[in-house]
């Protein structure tokens, strides 16, 4: 595992990632540790939609299918992602170590953070609950110094 991938969020997140994290936290009901999948509505983050991803998490085997990937993510990655599994696409910027990050997010049932100073971006992956397991992952990518 790269030192750039962490299950501990940094003290200060990049502003766009902080907005996504705040949105995710606002969706949490009562004493739950994460929001429900059906509460996520990407249209509530219109300014950030180009940098957002939504993935379905499957179990046995653990796999992650892109349901949506914002225009900036697709542009920076260089290929369409919707409908593809994370383990079927090359792990290159802005998706370096992405499958590993998704696996960590599901295993810990908590947000994970990845930063690539060399490629100049940071990424956040947030779990959501449904049907008795982490069902959907909300991802966001932003430029980072």
Secondary structure, DSSP 8 states (H G I E B T S, - for coil): --TTEESS--SS--HHHHHHHHHHHHH--TT-SS-BGGG--GGGGTTTGGGEEEEEEETTTTEEEEEEE-HHHHHHHTS--TT-BGGGS---TT-TTHHHHHHHHHHHTS-EEEEETTTTEEEEEEEEEETTEEEEEEEEEEE--
